[in-house]
């Protein structure tokens, strides 16, 4: 028996004992019925001990059918199964509770909520959604049901409904993350932008700004529109504001900076120099992002990357090993080193969530691990060893 089974076994022994005690004390219409319930429990425990979980489940469900007094036991059993990852069994237990006719409204709510959690765990979002929606009307599971629904709408990219639920939660001071709503509006703005509905995109960005005045992601989407509309001055101002607010977003800024500098024509170098100067303390972030997004076409960026190469002990050591001075590499050599670093980086995590530690190769606004918004931070070092161990990335 594995350690978890031991705990379940001990827990059920206790529960079985308690039920027996309860059945013996309480005057019941049929002591034979109580005996059968107890027998089924003991059979269930026996099957568990013998690693026969399906037969154990059947025995427990039979006991549940015979005795309406054991609802709490079945809740405990259902959540144990879910925690063990045996979601199908948890679903069967909770479905069994929900379909009982003689259930108190409170217990029905609890069973529905538990079933919704099982469905979420199983990835059956539609089913979970159907059960959670009525629970948001009232009752003790109202807030938790809304929080789950918000996550479901996020996963379904149903941003309008996510906004509705967010506002409801916010009214009660229970929104899980303040900035989430501004991100929802940005998602809508990005969708509208992709469909070339620029007025609609701008309206959503205004809504995002109304929720949060200084919101870098909104500024980035607005920058895209400004560059397309050749509003170079606005785009530069927006990118400078993003850099000032959060240098970790350099990875989002650099590709735009390149497009903007190209759109500025002969002023490209000057635009790049001003944006780099917006955060003189963030040279590493900008250089890292410039390498990853192949943004070396402008002199100020190339200089930053050269400095980055010279500062990194391992990279500069490798450059010295081939007989070159890292501080005086010419443009071509800087580019060649950048290409190698970019290819290595393509196979190793470049971002880590500050909240849960989830690491990824690409930048996400919402952490795929813990679902926090804005929690990813760039790892400002190239993991040369891991990159080399994984072999050649696809070209
Ligand atoms: Zn996370």
Boltz pocket constraint, residues with backbone or C-beta under 6 A from the ligand:
constraints:
  - pocket:
      binder: B
      contacts: [[A, 353], [A, 354], [A, 355], [A, 356], [A, 357], [A, 358], [A, 367], [A, 368], [A, 369], [A, 370], [A, 371], [A, 372], [A, 375]]
      max_distance: 6.0
